[in-house]
Amino acid sequence: MLTSPNATSDVRYRCAERLRAATALLSPCRLCAHRCGVDRSRKPAGLCRASADAYLYAHSIDCGEEPSFAPSHLLYLSGCDLRCVFCIAEHASVDAHRGRPLTPELFRRLVEWGRARGARTLQWVGGDPTIHLPAILRVMAACDDLPPVVWKTAGHATVEALELLRGVVHAFVVDLKFGNAACARQLCGDANYVAVVRRNLTMLDDWGQTLVVRHLLMPGHLECCLVPTVAWLRENLPHVPFRLCTGYLPRWRARRDPQLGRLCRHDEIEQAVRIVRDSGLRPPEGLTFDGSRVA
Ligand code: SF4
């Protein structure tokens, strides 16, 4: 069901109402769990090197990822608070000023563009959209024709930031990337990543938020990352749809990494699908565990 909380007037009202609180999170910055404490209101700062302005580096209609939200109009904002060595956004994730400035006028035209092409939902994607929360609320508050909004994220927000999205976002798609602190530190630069995302997922579920959790299978990280991720979900969020993503590509700095510089082997993928299937977790609506669509 793609109805509330995206009745346009309610969402617009909440965006406008929360804009001041979101802007306050820019200075000192505590939009993500790094809590850099820098002032982003005047110039780029912090680990993400983002300013107060958001930039759109691409947009497209997607029909293939999450069937329950498709067709979805994906808006890609540059900049990210994480530094995953295998990032498919590559330069756009580290250059937070790549693309066109996100303005209310640009956003209004994008919404029209997506609607004219049959998009049912609008999806904020990065990098990670959370570091741009104030800019996003600003453009949504100015739009009188909002479709249901999906927030695709690596889940590394602070509680304060996440609370500002409650009742604004129809659904969260959260990529839980790692299964332990050592892999998180080595591959994205934050040993606390797993603990932060697990806390946030629990909170979103407590709110009754529509939620999809995903995990990208990485070569050589089945036992250390997939297995603990599945075990934690089975124990804590067994009713939340889980998607195993098997399309890993050795992009960005992974090309030089001895373990990550290759595709997943067929036998690794088969084993991963078996682990997830045996776990009792359920795939998102319209998908099977190997990622293909239900006929
Ligand atoms: S969004 Fe995160 S990484 Fe960027 S400045 Fe704020 S706390 Fe630091």
Residues whose N, C-alpha, C, O or C-beta is under 5 A from the ligand:
A	BS01	SF4	C29 R30 L31 C32 H34 R35 C36 A45 G46 L47 C48 D81 I131
